[in-house]
Amino acid sequence: DTGVSQDPRHKITKRGQNVTFRCDPISEHNRLYWYRQTLGQGPEFLTYFQNEAQLEKSRLLSDRFSAERPKGSFSTLEIQRTEQGDSAMYLCASSLYRARQETQYFGPGTRLLVL
Amino acid sequence: AQSVAQPEDQVNVAEGNPLTVKCTYSVSGNPYLFWYVQYPNRGLQFLLKYITGDNLVKGSYGFEAEFNKSQTSFHLKKPSALVSDSALYFCAVRDVAFNAGNMLTFGGGTRLMVKP
């Protein structure tokens, strides 16, 4: 049973650089979510996809953030011109959505540190 | 708007004693409620959920939670705590009202410390 995987697990970058994270969901899960978690806080929703369509974006998702799920399988989250405030754990979750019911299963996260 | 409150930053309990981690929620429609556990430097692991039906929900590792609509609560419980239960616990809600969106809203988390 393969769970949600994320790559890389850790990323250190300098302010102003671009970074990209990848998420591979559980096979056959049609929904994929991105959340951000800062130290001592609960995860906050960023965006989600149903198959390849991006259906919802949080106001937290500034113009510097972009997410894709081109073939309805893996997804990427890119942050352009990183800022120190972007330092956080980025969590991906996937689910099989049926009849308005779903359980989101989370990956191990990518921890980003912007220097 | 939906929200979740976990009023205790930390809960301390002795091994073998019962534990309760509190959660209250606010939604405009009906709630779907979830508990997740997070170990250090790890993602969130699903424990249990309430969708409909029996107010007492049983989940993984001996945990259970009771949905109380009148008190808008969904407290996590376990009859006998283990040291290995020590972790960060998150309550989450999804409002199933028509225009509420599909995201989970999480509480701030409660750190459970079980002492031998």
Interface residues (C-beta under 8 A of the other chain):
Chain A: V4 Q6 R31 Y33 Y35 G40 Q41 G42 P43 E44 F45 Y48 L55 E56 S58 L91 A93 R100 Q101 T103 Q104 Y105 F106 G107 P108 G109 R111
Chain B: V4 Y32 F34 Y36 N41 R42 G43 L44 Q45 F46 K49 I51 F90 A92 V96 G101 N102 M103 L104 T105 F106 G107 G108 G109
